Amino acid sequence: MRETGQAMDSDGFRDVWAALLRREHGGAVDPGEFGVLVSETAELLDRARTDHPFHPALAERAGAMLVDAHYTDPALLARAVTLLQRTRAGDGRGPELAGAFAAGWAAALRERTLREQEAIRLAADTARQGVERALRASEARFRALFESAAIGIGLGDVEGNILAVNRAMQEIFGVSPGQMKGRRVNDLVHPEDAPGVWEAYGELISGKREYFQVDKPYYRRDGEVVWTHLTVSLIRDDEGRPQYQVAMMEDITDRYRLQERLRHQATHDPLTGLPNRVAFFERLERLFEEPEPGARFGLCYVDLDGFKVVNDSLGHDMGDQLLAAVAARLEAALSPLGHLVARLGGDEFVVLLENCRGEQEAVAAAKTVLAALAKPVLIGDHKLAVGASVGVLERRVATTTPGAAVRAADLTLYRAKEAGRGRWTLFDPKENARAVSRYAVSVRMPAALDRGEFFIDYQPMVDLADGSLVAVEALVRWRHPQLGVLGPEEFVGVAEETGLIMPLGRWVLEQACGQAAEWVARFGERAPRLSVNLAVRQARNAGLVADIDRILGSTGLDPRLLQLEITESTVVGPEDEALKALHGLVDMGVSLAVDDFGTGWSNLAYLRDLPVSGLKIAGSFVGDLHDPAKDTHLGWRIVSGLVSLAHTLGLTVTAEGVETRADAERLRLMGCDWAQGWHFGRPVRPGEIARRIAEENLPESAVLPE
């Protein structure tokens, strides 16, 4: 959106500002004082408009000065905010300038009101404690304040009966004298009451607290909603028993609506009215805070086809109208389905499917997007054909992060565009990992180790028999300066293709073994074993055994505490050179385990020939046991068979991707030895592992975690 409004110099702004203040009650102010007020506030606002960087405190001070000069009419605030928003300011800061001015005005008015409230409270307290003569005088003063106060005041007993209200409160509720008296406080419930407000009220009338404050809505007698800042105080008798409650109520409806309008502007796109990027990411991140086991979500990343041609040939105004029309169609088609539609910027939109029921629902949403844009858009005399490309992502919440999900959907969108536009394309993990990895490796990875951009998290592995921590898996992360934190699946594959896996793998082994040795020095036998993934190229490197021997020697880690995880493709036959290296590692005391078992057509016979002591059932395999589209009973039977086969071969079995206590218990009953997954702990920093080791109960008293 292009900024509208009029640019003016400092003198021009001062004249407009002076006219605004004079129109209110400038005529009732001493001319000398009025001139000083105009000059000082105009100078503050003009500096806030033009200074670099922007200092909101200048505009806030101007708002406070008006309140101090008795300019307290909400209508003045509305006109001043409109003027400041429409007056073009440096760097397009009109809304920020108006917001800062309104905040200063509101804060000063609140302070003034609170001073009145404090005066009333002191008068009431003095009235209660004084002697009879002082009591009559104080009561008279209180009555005067009670009747003439600008804020609403109500008196009730501890049973919740309203005994008296002043004129200001009658005006707030739109009632005549006597219509409030006799009603009960509990009758004034509103559906939008803040959580805990009535619990706080119960504590007050029972004497557990002396007062509470809250912003609370009420229904007026005419059905309209009025927002108030409410302070309720407890009055006790001479023995300290609760006797009365006093409510002081300030009408903040105008201020509340202004704040809501400013909040809406901060979270919604001004052109289309849709939620903006900030609101979308807030909603997406809430899905990841405390997800239910097996929770799924979907994203449809939408980009208009040919929008740039319309914008460039017919002008930005026509382009803006087209974007607004597209947004209206998407909102009408998808919001009734319970999906969030947001504009990320330019001609990019996104659809968020919470609690998605699977890929079919996400694909159906993408088809709905394309159908909504199938017909031309009529704008004036122009009939504009608009299409879209859609990248579709549908995942379990537990398998990704908000940032990674959006990146994946964006990359999937570009695959749709490359395939011919006007279509949807479903997320492919392999294609996504390949695209991210190729970019990251080619641009940054060669020097990333020197820059210290890699770090290692550790995921707990527990003994299913007693729930004790027995090992941790080292998982390398890349804190990429442009792409954020990347998981190994996003860069290890290409690193192996290019040979960069060698220095990276060596660094991971050095760091992880050093960390494991520190835990041994600190916790002794309670320290967990260390499990590290070994890439195929590393396993086939002639210097692998020497590297491991050097690393164990330099870190002081006992070889028996190191387990290396290899994939099924590491060894392709009995004559493979990698097999010799693996036997050399086992002879050294290092143990081996087959990782991600069950993801392919596993050659079960080769387990007999490999020098491995463990087998890890793939997390994706365990996750599929909750897929309603698959035979879960058969899946569990296969898992049981794998456990039995591994035990027959003398192998320890570890189940990956365990997310629920029920799954953990079922695997334990099947005889599965170890497990890892979100149920037992996500990958965390070394300090968190140390804390867990320190707090770990002895194995015989430990239980599976909730």
Protein Blocks (a to p, Z undefined) as FASTA:
>chain_A
ZZedddddfklmmmmmmmmmmmmmmmmpcfklmmmmmmmmmmmmmmmmmmccddfklmmm
mmmmmmmnopabfklmmmmmmmmmmpccehhlmmmmmmmmmmmmmmmmmmmmmmmmmmmm
mmmmmmmmmcfklmmmmmmmmmmmmmmpmbdcddddfkopafbdcfklmmmnopaehjlg
opafklmccfklcehklmmmmmmmnopafbdcdddddddfkopacdddddddddddfkop
afbdcdddddfklmmmmmmmmmmmmmccfklopacfklmmmmmmmmmmmgcehiacdddd
dddehklmmmmmnojklmmmmmmmmmmmmmmmmmmnopacddfbhjbdcdddehiabjkl
mmmmmmmmmmmmmpccdehjbccddddddddddddfklmcfklmmmmmmmmmmmmmmnng
jiacdddfklmmmmmmmmmmmmmmmmmmmnopaccdddddddfknopafbdcdddddddf
klopadfklmmmmmmmnopmmmmmmmmmmmmmmmmmmmmmmnommpccddddddfklmmp
mklmmmmmmmmmmnopafklpccdddfklpgbfklmklmmmmmmmmnopacddehihjac
cdfklmmmpccfbdcddfklmmmmmmmkbcfklmmmmmmmmmmmmmmnopacddehiabf
klmmmmmmnopabdcdjklopcddfklmmmmmmmpccfklgccdZZ
